[in-house]
Amino acid sequence: MLEAIRRAMTFLRQKQILHKLGVVISVAVIGIACYVLYHMLRGIDRNEVIEAIKSTEPSQIAMAALFVAAGYFTLTFYDLFAVRAIGHAHVPYRINALAAFTSYSIGHNVGASVFTGGAVRYRIYSAYGLNAIDVAKICFLAGLTFWLGNAAVLGLGIAYHPEAAASIDQLPAWLNRAAALMIIVGLVGYVVWVWTQPRVVGRGPWTVVLPGGPLTLLQIAIGIVDLGFCALAMYVLVPDEPNLGFVVVAVIFVSATLLGFASHSPGGLGVFDAAMLVGLWQMDREELLGGMLLFRVLYYLSPFVISVILLTFREVIIGARSKRLQQAALKLDPGPAPEAAYVRERSDSGA
């Protein structure tokens, strides 16, 4: 069966069917989101949205910012885990943290995070001897951690409260619960699969040894904690009434995040917002929009600005250090004196 799946995937890659299918899905998701937003934002009073933002308690904003910071701190372990998993333990944690924070915050805002985040990671990790293949493996393992965490959160959350997902996908609660149980079974099956013996994906230099059972459980835990902090930040900012409970908001938030990720739009712009408005239809739209705008400032805009500043300072420091090294090298080996160079040139020419 595995060999048949491999042959099917090879055929799809050769015909670029997966790429074309991905483009079609992205366009479809964005188109549906634009249609939904157009209908849901009609009649929105911008003054009420601004007033909702102004009326948000500073303590709420501070708590949401704290949860966002905790989420980004958890993101640093994505890279720490991935770099250690491919055998580059010499890279210090501070570099893992810088690479993870900047790559994710820039990737979230620019879009096409696989490429933009990979480029940022390569710029940082190449200074420690890692090549493009190493960075590709890091991106793969970090992405694997992200998807395992999402699968765990969605599977458990929807199985516990299937009505939350039903508000977005409009499917019966029993069908959502059945899908959630299938996700959990698949997740358990994957853990058992990698636990029984070492598993490898890829070919040649692109080969990646998948983390074993215990490490996979660690991956799942990292993903759950990361998504949990992000969901808490959103939960703090959404309206208090009606109180739907954290699990409902978390399931809708993660579902909206995945839809935004699938669209490849910068920050899931439009797609994420439409999914949140549809999923949390019980809440006042102006107040919900105010909370979502605050979340975007805290989770997207602020980390993006900080990342650009950090990378700029890093480039300035690296440039200054390189210049000092060149000057020191010239002092140690200044080359022949001008007179000696002139005499050598004339003797070489036979003058």
QUIHUCOR-V839035 format. One line per field, one symbol per residue. ss: DSSP state (A for helix, B for strand, O for the rest). phi: phi as a letter, one per 30 degrees, with the letter a starting at -180 (. if undefined). burial: 1 if it has 24 or more other C-alpha atoms within 12 Angstrom, else 0. A space follows every 50 residues. Layout:
BEGIN
ss=???
phi=???
burial=???
END
This chain:
BEGIN
ss=OAAAAAAAAAAAAAOOAAAAAAAAAAAAAAAAAAAAAAAAOOOOOAAAAA AAAAOOOAAAAAAAAAAAAAAAAAAAAAAAAAAAAOOOOOOOAAAAAAAA AAAAAAAAAAOOAAAAAAAAAAAAAAAAOOOAAAAAAAAAAAAAAAAAAA AAAAAAAAAAOAAAAAAAAOOOAAAAAAAAAAAAAAAAAAAAAAAAOOOB BOOAAAOBBOOOAAAAAAAAAAAAAAAAAAAAAAAAAOOOOOOOOAAAAA AAAAAAAAAAAAAOOAAAOOAAAAAAAAAOOOOOAAAAAAAAAAAAAAAA AAAAAAAAAAAAAAAAAAAAAAAAAAAAAAAAOOOOOAAAAAAAAAAAAO O
phi=.ddddddddddddddhdddddddddddddddddddddeddcdidcddddd dddddddeddddddddddddddddeddededddddcicdddddddedddd ddddddddddjhedddddddddeddddcidcddedddddddddddddddd ddddddddddbddddddcdiceddddddddddddddddddddddddaecb bjbhdddbddedeeddddeddddddeddddddddddcdedbdddjddddd dddddddddddddideiiejdedddddddcdddddddddeddddddddcc ddddddddddddddddddddddddddddddddbdiddedddddddddddi d
burial=00000000000000000000000001001100110110011000000010 01100100011011101111111111111111111101001010111111 11111111111111011111111110000100111111111111111111 11111111111111111100000001101110110010011000000000 00000001111000111111111111111111111111100000011111 11111111111111111111111111111110011111111111111111 11110011011000000000000000000000000000000000000000 0
END
